[in-house]
Amino acid sequence: MKQALLIIAAALAIVTTNGCMSLSAREDMKLTGPYPGVRTWSATVKHVMVSTDYTDPLGPAAKPVLLPILLVDLPLSFGLDTMLLPVDLLPKKSSSAQAQPHQL
């Protein structure tokens, strides 16, 4: 029973963190360029590892919980970032160019 609960918890962690950093970087932080999820992941891991402030939600008290989740998230974010790489490398159109009608 205990092993089944552990497997279910691990499966839920994998499903719920599926490319989480990649989605967060694109939607919440509006990052552009190649591999925004992996870049956000590395900044988060660095912050978790060097933080000494126990009042910080990503500080040393959260390290035992966050590091396994972050380690699971890295390959998923890398995979999602790789799949979206062609989209990330497309030149971005400015909103003013889209608002103006095309003239011949």
C-alpha positions in Angstrom: 0.0 0.0 0.0 2.8 2.4 0.9 4.6 1.7 -2.3 1.4 2.2 -4.4 0.9 5.6 -2.7 4.5 6.6 -3.5 4.0 5.6 -7.2 0.8 7.6 -7.4 2.5 10.6 -5.8 5.4 10.4 -8.2 3.1 10.1 -11.2 1.0 13.1 -10.0 4.2 15.1 -9.6 5.4 14.3 -13.1 2.0 15.1 -14.6 1.4 18.3 -12.8 4.9 19.6 -13.4 4.9 18.7 -17.1 7.1 21.4 -18.6 6.0 23.8 -15.9 9.0 26.1 -16.2 8.6 26.3 -19.9 5.0 27.3 -19.7 5.6 29.7 -16.9 8.4 31.4 -18.8 6.3 31.9 -21.9 3.0 32.8 -20.4 3.7 34.5 -17.0 7.1 36.0 -17.6 6.6 36.6 -21.4 10.2 35.5 -22.0 11.3 35.3 -25.7 14.2 33.6 -27.4 15.3 30.0 -27.5 14.8 27.7 -24.4 13.1 30.2 -22.0 12.0 27.3 -19.8 15.5 25.9 -19.3 16.8 29.4 -18.6 14.1 30.0 -16.0 14.8 26.6 -14.5 18.5 27.3 -14.1 17.8 30.7 -12.5 15.3 29.0 -10.1 17.7 26.3 -9.1 20.5 28.8 -8.5 18.2 30.8 -6.3 17.1 27.7 -4.3 20.7 26.6 -3.8 22.2 29.9 -2.7 19.3 31.4 -0.7 19.9 31.6 3.0 16.7 33.5 3.9 14.3 31.2 5.7 11.4 33.5 5.1 11.9 33.2 1.3 9.4 30.6 -0.2 12.2 29.3 -2.3 14.7 29.4 0.5 16.6 26.6 2.3 13.5 25.3 4.1 11.9 24.5 0.7 15.0 22.8 -0.7 14.1 19.2 0.1 10.7 19.6 -1.5 11.7 21.8 -4.5 14.8 20.1 -5.8 13.2 16.8 -6.7 10.4 18.6 -8.5 12.8 20.8 -10.3 14.9 17.7 -11.3 11.8 16.1 -12.8 10.8 19.4 -14.5 14.2 19.9 -16.3 13.8 17.2 -19.0 10.2 18.0 -19.5 10.9 21.7 -20.0 13.8 20.9 -22.2 11.6 18.7 -24.4 8.8 21.3 -24.6 11.3 24.1 -25.3 12.9 21.9 -28.1 9.5 21.3 -29.7 8.7 25.0 -29.6 12.1 26.1 -30.8 11.0 26.8 -34.4 8.3 29.1 -33.0 10.7 30.8 -30.6 13.1 31.5 -33.5 10.5 33.2 -35.7 10.9 36.9 -36.0 8.4 38.7 -33.8 6.1 41.3 -35.5 5.6 44.5 -33.7 2.0 45.4 -32.7 2.2 48.7 -34.7 3.1 46.8 -37.9 0.0 44.5 -37.4 -2.3 47.4 -36.8 -1.5 49.2 -40.1 -3.0 48.0 -43.3 -0.7 46.5 -45.9 0.0 48.9 -48.7 1.3 48.0 -52.2 
